[in-house]
Amino acid sequence: MRSLLRAVPLLLLSLVAHAAEVDRRIAVTIDDLPWARVDEIVPADLQQRHAALMAQLHQAKVPVVGFVNENKLEVDGQVQPQRVQMLRDWRDAGYELGNHTYSHMDLNAKGVAAFQQDFLRGEQTLRPLLAERGQVPQWMRHPYLRAGRTAEERAQMDVFFQQHGYRVAPVTVDNGEWVWAFAYANVMNEQADSPAREALLQRLRRGYVPYMLNKVDYYERQSQALLGYALPQVWLMHANELNAATFAELVAATQRRGYRFVSLQEALQDPAYARGAEGYNGRYGPSWLHRWAMAENKPKDFFAGEPVVPQWVKQLAKVNYE
């Protein structure tokens, strides 16, 4: 009897520990391939920056889906073989590639007809590139996460994507990563090499990883509050200089928080994603978690507490929003 009584507290502790376990899973998606902003700013060492990002991805060893803007393959309307090779590097490394439209078009601003035309133009290189390996594009990502301003528009687009063999890649962990990346690239491109420049780049790297982790924590809390469990999250990032310096570190830090990195396919098996992009009819593109919260008419304070990009980073990025 005494041994049984002694075992009861241990059993209770085991049950409590098991109940406290959270199945933390997250899928990584990287937008604006072959390189963010390369349609506007072409660094002289673009290939080195690309190689650095590929090295970070290799070191991290996690599934990734990259989303392509084909206008970034061109210079003066001509497709550049070196930039197509950047996509081959992704494909040959085992990463999936999806369609992010030709010109990063805003569906909410341009409307369904223009968007559909731009979207199909965005697979003219991608589809034959994947066909070289017996693959077809299956994922699409809305630029700016803007998925249609009405339920009718979203329904039209759902039919269109299905007809062309695509699935929508949602985003639940939205963030201002692009602002940090603008700041980082601006410092790299505009300041001469010096100890002060390196110190500023280091400050950005050191600030970026905790910021991104805080975003993951925030959306995990949002998921628990809305759904009652930790949704397998979909994380938004971009192909840029900052991730070429920090991606492996960010992945390792996320894993230390108890997350497993999974494929986008696995993440979207969760039934919550069947809700699609419902719940928001404005001009912007919120997280899918926040869309679903709006569909349930959650009060304004439900959305409170989201981490923001520090002002000093916005100043370096030369933007006043995120």
N, C-alpha and C positions, 0 to 999 in steps of 0.2 A: 504493500500500500504506500509506504514512504517513497519508494522509487517511482511509483505512479504519480504521486503528488509533486515530486521534484521535476518530473517530466512535463507537467502541465504548464509552468511558466515558460519553459523552452518552446513548447508547442505554440503557445500564444504569441511569443516573440517571432516565431517563424511565420505564423499567419499574418501578423502585422507587417512584417518585412515584405511578404509576398504581395499583400494588398497595396503596399506603398510603391511597388515596382511600376514604372511607367514604360510602356513600349514606345521609345522615342525613335522614330524613323524619319529620314529626310532625303529628298531627291534634289540633285543640283541641276539647274538649267543655266546656260550661258548664252546670252543674246548678242546680236550685232556682229556676227562673224562675216568676213574674216577678221576684222579689227574695228573696234568702236571708233567712230569719228574719222575713219580713214577716207571717207568721201569729202571731208573738209580739211583735215590736217594730215599730211603724209610725212612721218618722221624719217630722217635719212637712214635710221637703223631699224626700220620696220621689221625686217626678217629676224634680227636679233631679239627684238621684243617678242615676236611670235614664238621664237625658239624658247625663250625664257618661260612663256606661259605653258608651252607644251611640256617643258621639263617639270614645272610645278604640278601639272595634271598627272604626269607619270609618277611623280613622287607620292602624290596623294592616294592614287590607286582607288578611285571611287567612280561609279557610273556617272556619266554626264551626257546630256543632250545639248548640242549647240544649235543655235538658230541663225539662219543666214539671211542677210540683206544683199541681194545680188548687185545692186547698184554700187556696193563697195568693192566689187570685183573689177570695176571699170575705171578707166581714165579717158576722158573725152569720148565717152561712148564705146570704147573698145575694151573688151574683156582682157585682163592681164593674166598671162599664164602663171606668173609667180604667185598671184593672189589665189588663183584656182588651186595651185599646189598647196597653199595654206589649208584649204578645205580638205584636200587629199590627206594631209598630215593628220587632221582630226579623224577622218574616216579610217585611215590605216592604223591608227592607234586604238581603234575599237569603239570610238564614241559615235553616238547617233547624231544625225544631222536633220534639222527640220526647217520649215519655211517661215520666215519672219516678214514676209512680203518683199517685193523688189526694193521699194524706196522708204521703208519704215513708215508706211502710210497710216494715218489716224482715221480709223473707221468712223468714229463719231463725228469728225469734221468733214470728211469727204463723201460719206454715204456708201451704201451697199454696192451699187453698180461700179463705181470707180475703184472701190477696194477689191472687188472680185477680179477686175482686170489686172490690177497691180499685183495681186496675190499670184495669179497664174504666170505673170511675167517673172515672178520670183522663183520659179522652178525650172527655168530654161537651161541653166547650167547644173543646178542641183540634181535634177532627175537623171540625166545621163551620167553624171558623176557617180551617183549611187548605183546605177545600173551596171557600171563596170564591175561591181562586186555582187551583182544579183540582188541588190536592195532597191527599195522604193521609199520615198519620203512618206512618213506617216504622222508626223507631229507638226502642228502650227502653233505659233505664239502671236497674240495680238500685240502690235506695237503700242507702247504706253499702257498696256492692259485694257485698252478701250474696246469693248466687245459689242457695242451697239447701244443706241440711246433708247430703244423701246424693246418690249418683248417680241414684237413682230420682226424687227431687224435681226434680233438674235436668232429667232426661229428660221428666218431666211438663210442666215449664215450657217446655221447648223446643218441644214439640208445641203447647202453648197459644199461644205467641208466633207460631209459624208459621201456625196457624189464623186468627189475627187480623191477619196481614200485617206482623208486626214482626220486626226483627233486633236481637239483643243488641249493645249498644255496650260493649265491654270497656274496661278501663283498664289500661294497663301502667305509666305514670308516675303512681303514687299519691303522695300527699304530704299534709303538714299545712297546706296553704294556708288551710283553713277556720279553723285556730287563729290564724294571722296576721290573717285577716279579722275574727274575733271581737274580737281585740285592737284593731284599727284602728277598728272601729265603736264599740266601748266608749269609746275615747278621744274620738271625734267626738261621741257622744251624751251622755256623762256629764261632760265637762270644759268649763268656760267658755272661750270664745275668748280666747287669750292667747299670748304668745311661747313659753311653756313647753309649751302644748298643741301648737302648730305644730312645735316642735322634736321632740316625741315622735312625732308623725305622720310627720315627715320621717325619723326614725330607723327607724320601721317600714317605710316605703317603701324606704329604702336597704338594709335587711336582707333584705327579702322577695325581691327580684329575684335576688341571689346564692344565696339558699337554694333557690329554684326551679330555677335553673340547675344547682346541685349535685345536685339530685334527678334532673334529666335526665341528667347525666353518670353518676350511679350506675346508673340503669336501662339506659343504653347499655352500660356494662360488664357488667351482668347478662345482657343480651341476647347480647353477644359470648361470654360464658362458657358460656351455656346452649345457644345456637343456632349460634354460630360466625359470626354476622354482626349488623349493626345492624338490628334489627327496625324497621319503620315504627311509631313509638310512638303511643299514644293518651293524651293528657294530660287530667287531671281538674282543673277549676276550678269556681268558683261565681259567680253574679251577686251581687256585693257591692261595698261601698264601696272596698275596697282595689284591686280590679281596675278600678274606675271611675277610679282615679288612676294606675295603673301598667301596664295591659295592653299598650299600645303600646310602652312601654319594654321590657317583658319580651319581647315578640315580636322587637323589634329586636336585643336582646342575644342571643336564641336564634339568630337568623339569622347574627349575627356568629360564632357557634360552628360555622357550616356547615350548619345545618338548613334544609330547605325545608318550608314549611307546606303540607299537602295535605288533601284532603277525607277524611272518615272512610271514605267508600266506597273511596277509593284505598288507604288504610292497610290496610283489612281484606282486600284482595286477597292479602296475603301469606299463604302456606299455613299458617304457624304458627297463625293464628287459627282454623283448622278444629278445633283441639283443644278449643275452647270453654273452659268454666270448670272443667275437670277438675282433680283433684289435691288439693283441700282440702275437708274435711268438717266443719270446726269452725263456731263461731258467728259468726266475724268475716268480713271481706271483703278479702283481700289482693290485690295486683296479679296480673294474669293471668300475668305472667312468673314470679312466685313460686309460683303455683298449678302451673304446668307443671314448675317445679323440684321441687316436692313430689311430683308424680306420678313423677318420676325418682329419688325418694329421695335428693336431694342432701343432703350433711351440713350441720349447723347453721352451720358457718363459711362456707358458700356465701353466706348471707344477710347476712353481717357488713358493716359499714361504711356502712350507710344513714344519710344526714344526718338530724339530729333538730332539732326546733324548740327554740330557746334557752329557758331557764327564764324569763327576764324577759318573753318574749312570752307564755308560758303564764300567767304571773301577770296580765298585762294582759287576757288572754282569759278569765280566771277558769275555767280548766280545768287538770287535772293529767294529761292523757293526750293522745295525738294519733292 
